[in-house]
Amino acid sequence: MRYQGNLPGISAEYVEPGKDSWQSFLYSDSLVTFLFKRGAFNESAVKTSSEFLKYFALLLPMLAINTMASRLLMAYQKIKQSFFYQIAFNSFLLVFIYVGIKNIGAIGYPIALVCLHVINVLMCYFLFRFLFPQINYTRVLFVFFKIVFLNIPIFI
């Protein structure tokens, strides 16, 4: 499913990564095997790398929303508010990464990133409500989750 531009001001570059994300998530073993399995890059390295690719691929849609939010904050010159939000976000990110690695191992790093970026996408709702009441972020979230969830059955 391709985004057709039904939401003014939001281009396909912000919502299209959902499809690529699911493809990379589902076919990470094949991708890593095709690209890297030669020489000293054995089956164990392929398995580890593909696990990391799975979770990093899930970040793509959230990073698209984060990019949109960052561009809006810069365009509206809300630098001070953005600075404090990023300080809080990165503090939580450090805690999540520490706990993830300590409890799960190395794979805890990308899992922590995915978890915190999901929270960030949802927290942007409150940030936008406060800083940009004229922007319907609920609609952005609706379109985002619609595209992500409509792509799930395609690849299963």
Secondary structure, DSSP 4 states (H G I P E B T S, - for coil): ------STT--HHHHTHHHHHHHHHHTHHHHHHHHH-STT--HHHHHHHHHHHHHHHHHHHHHHHHHHHHHHHHHTT-HHHHHHHHHHHHHHHHHHHHHHHHHH-TTHHHHHHHHHHHHHHHHHHHHHHHH-TTS-HHHHHHHHHHHHHHHHHHH-
